[in-house]
Every structure is written in structure tokens, then in C-alpha cells.
């Protein structure tokens, strides 16, 4: 199973989801952003710091932009919010059936319909709390 996590800039939420998920499973993972502002840059420093406090290190990741080929290369694409999902779907090639879901779909008990962007909210720990719950739900869902 190859899973791609997608957010807006690929410096906070999606690399965090990738980092948490890869700590839980041997599935192949990657992350991307719907915008290209941060291509080639590492995850956002405060997000890396919050993750390190929990034992995650994804400082090796570099931002990249979501591309149409991702629909072919991945078995499951996961957006952090509805805007991400909409941007992803706008690039879907005709006839492609790769599932696109929200990360929060995997933790309905959390009562959230999206992962708030800590770049704006500044709540890096809260974002990680939700990402961890959702990542565990995703692992349980895909077996």
C-alpha cells in the first residue's frame, strides 16, 4: 500500500502525517502540497520541534507539489481538509479511481472534519494530537 498525504504547503500537516504514519507502519508513504510555495524546503521548524518532543523525526522530508502522476503512483491519497481534497480532485485524470479521503475520516470519534493548519493556528501540539489519532485509525483501516 502506497499512501500520499496532502496539505496546502507541505511543511506542517502532510509531512507530520507522513512522519507519524511511517512510524506506525511499513507502508510506503510520501507527502505533497497543493501549492508550490515551499518546494524543496524542509518541514516548518516549530512543527519539527513539536514532533521531536513526541519522538518523531521527519527532518529528512522536503516539500513537493502534488501532481497528476500521484494518482497513478499511490493507492490512497489523503487530504488534510476539504480545500485540499477539492484541489486534488481538480487534477484527477479522466477514468482514474484512486481513492481520495480526508485524514479525519479515519477518526470520526475525534469530532473534527479537517486537520486545522498549525501554520496559521500556531497549535502544533493540537495538530499532532489529531494526526496521531487519525493515523492510528488509518493503520487499523488498512490492516
N, C-alpha and C positions, 0 to 999 in steps of 0.2 A: 504494500500500500504506500503510495506516494501522496503526501499531503502538503498543500501550499496554504500558508496563512497570509492574508492581505489586509492592509490598513491604508491610510492615506499616504503617509510619507515613508513608511518602512523604517522608522527609527525608534518607535516606542512599542506599540501594541503588537504588531505582527512579529517582530523579532523576539519579543518576550514570549509570545505564544509558541513560536518555534522552539525557543530555548527550553521552556517548561515541558513541551511535548516530547522533545528529543531526550529529555532526562527520564521520561516515563516509558518510552517505547523504542523499539529498534526500527520503526518505520522510517522511510526516507522523508525528510522534511526540507522545506525552504520557506522563504517569506519574500514578500514584494509589496510595493506601494502602488496605488493607482496614479499618483503624481510622481513626477521625476525630479523634484526639487533636491533630494538628498542622495541621488545615485552615487554609489561609491563610498559613501560615508558610513562610519560605524554607528551602532545604536546610540541614542541620546544619553549623555553622561549620567544625569540623575536617574534614568531608567536602569542603566547598568549598575549603578550604586545600590538601588533598591533590590535588584535581583541578586547581587553578590551577597547582600545581607541574608538572603534565603538559601545561599549555596549554589546559585545558578551563575554560569559564566558563558555568555554568548557574545563576548567582545570580539570574537573572530568573524562575526557576521558583517556584511556590508550591504547597504541598501541597493535595491534594484527596482526597476519599474515593471509592473505587470504587463505581459504581452500576450497576444493571441495564442502563441505556441504553448503557453501554460495550460491551456485546455487540453492539449494533446499529451503533454508531459506529466500531468498529475491526475491521480484517480479521484481526488476530492479537493475542492477549493473552498476555503473558509474565510469569510469576511468578518470584520470586527463590528460593522454597523451597516444599516440599510443603504447608506450612501455608497459605501464600498461595494456592496453587492450589486447595486444598480450600475456602477461604473464597470464592474467586472462583466455583467450581463451585456452591456453595450458593446463589448468586444467579442462576444461569443460567436464563433464561426457557425454558419448555417449547418444544421444537422448534428452539431456536437451535443452530446448528452452528459458531459462531465457534471456531476452534482456540485452546486454552489450553495453553501449553507452559512448561517450565522454561527459564530462560536457559541453564543449564548443558547442556541438550540440544544446544546449538549448539557445544559444545567438549568432546566426550567425552574427548578426549586430556588434558584438564586433570585428570581423575580425581576430579571433585567432583560431588556430586548436588544441591548448592544453593550459593547465594552467602551465606557467613556474614555476619551482620549486624554491621557495624563499630560501630554504636551501642553494642553490648554487648562485642564483642571488642576494640575500640579499634584494630583493624588496618585503617585506612582505605586505606593503600597496597596491602595484600594484596587487599582487596576490589576496588580499581580494577584491579589486575593481572588478576584473574579476569574482571571485567566487560569489559575490553578484549579479551581472548581470545574470550570468548563473543560480543561484539558483532561482531567480525570474522567469526566463524563464521556469525552470523545474516545479515550482509550477503552472504556467499558463498552462503548457502542460498536467499535470496530473489532473488538476482541483482541 
